[in-house]
Amino acid sequence: QTQLAESGGGLVEPGGALTLSCAISGSTPDHYVISWFRQAAGKKREGVSCINSVTGNGASTSYSDSVKGRFRTWRDYAKNTVELEMNSLKPEDTGVYYCAAAAGYRHCTSAYYAYDYEPWGQGTQVTVSS
């Protein structure tokens, strides 16, 4: 069974950068994606990014429009993690960030946020404020 654990959250000033890490442990399916979601206080959870488990030419990522060009996700195979590098952070990026796995999906499409995700990590708080 797959287990996920996020780390790397914290307080950062607007315009700053932060990198989150999602550690993957346990067994994993042959094909799956790992996505990052976030939830601000009083708001619905929203998708941030997605990366699939395929390497080389089959690798795919997807990003929400609100973070495209500022955030980058990649897999660190040595550490068995999925990283989320966040640059040019804005106050509206504040929230609890979760990583989640969706089994059976080969690619990250623009509708990755609607995949069936299980399990989820416990979340890590990101606060962007001066």
Disulfide bonds with the S-S distance in Angstrom:
Cys22-Cys99 2.16
Cys50-Cys108 2.09
